[in-house]
Amino acid sequence: MEYFKRELLRVFVAFMILGSPAVFAAAQAEEYRITIKDHLFVPAELEIPAGQKVKIVIENQDATAEEFESSDLRREKVVAGHGKIIVFVRALMV
């Protein structure tokens, strides 16, 4: 009986990890990168196809915190100095 409980727990944990929406979204999202250097975003604009989930990695190479803000994506986040954030965006329609 104890063996059965351990196996059931192991299956449950695997399901929670592998079946997690965040893990699923990360596996399907195409990745885009933005670098902040000298208080500028490089690239300054991203072109993302409609209907596609994306993962945007924003790396701040400056020593000071910077703000990532996009009204189109409905996102506003602070990136710490020498920090990195990840923003997931659901599929957008035109």
C-alpha positions in Angstrom: 0.0 0.0 0.0 2.8 2.4 0.8 4.5 1.7 -2.6 1.2 2.6 -4.3 0.9 5.9 -2.4 4.5 6.8 -3.4 3.8 6.0 -7.1 0.6 7.9 -7.1 2.3 10.9 -5.5 5.1 10.7 -8.1 2.6 10.6 -11.0 0.7 13.6 -9.5 3.9 15.7 -9.1 5.0 14.9 -12.7 1.6 15.9 -14.0 1.7 19.1 -12.0 5.1 20.0 -13.4 4.7 18.8 -16.9 1.0 19.7 -17.2 1.5 23.2 -15.8 0.2 26.0 -18.1 3.4 28.0 -17.6 5.5 25.1 -18.7 3.2 24.4 -21.6 3.1 28.1 -22.7 6.9 28.3 -22.5 7.3 25.2 -24.7 5.1 26.6 -27.4 6.0 30.3 -27.3 8.5 31.6 -29.8 11.3 33.7 -28.1 12.2 37.3 -28.8 15.0 39.2 -27.1 15.3 42.9 -26.2 18.5 44.4 -24.7 18.6 47.6 -22.8 21.9 49.4 -23.1 22.7 53.1 -22.6 18.9 53.6 -21.8 17.9 52.4 -25.3 16.0 49.3 -26.3 17.6 47.2 -29.0 15.7 46.5 -31.1 13.5 49.5 -30.6 10.5 47.6 -32.1 9.4 44.0 -32.4 7.3 42.6 -35.2 5.3 39.7 -33.8 2.9 37.7 -36.0 -0.7 37.8 -35.1 -2.1 34.7 -33.5 1.2 33.5 -32.0 2.2 33.1 -28.4 5.5 34.7 -27.6 8.1 34.9 -24.9 10.0 38.2 -24.7 13.3 38.2 -22.7 14.4 41.7 -21.7 17.9 42.0 -20.4 19.0 45.3 -18.8 22.8 45.9 -19.3 22.6 49.3 -17.5 23.3 49.7 -13.8 20.0 51.5 -13.2 16.5 50.1 -13.3 14.6 50.6 -16.5 10.9 50.3 -17.3 9.5 48.1 -20.1 6.1 49.4 -21.0 3.8 48.4 -24.0 0.2 49.6 -24.3 -0.3 47.2 -27.3 0.8 44.2 -25.2 -0.8 45.6 -22.0 2.5 45.1 -20.1 4.4 47.3 -17.7 7.4 46.0 -15.8 10.5 47.2 -14.2 13.8 45.6 -15.1 16.4 45.9 -12.4 19.9 47.1 -13.2 21.9 44.3 -14.7 18.7 42.2 -14.5 16.5 40.2 -16.8 12.8 39.6 -17.0 10.6 37.3 -19.1 7.2 38.4 -20.4 4.8 35.9 -21.9 2.2 37.3 -24.3 -0.8 35.4 -25.5 -1.7 35.2 -29.1 -2.9 38.6 -30.3 -5.4 39.1 -33.1 -5.2 41.8 -35.7 
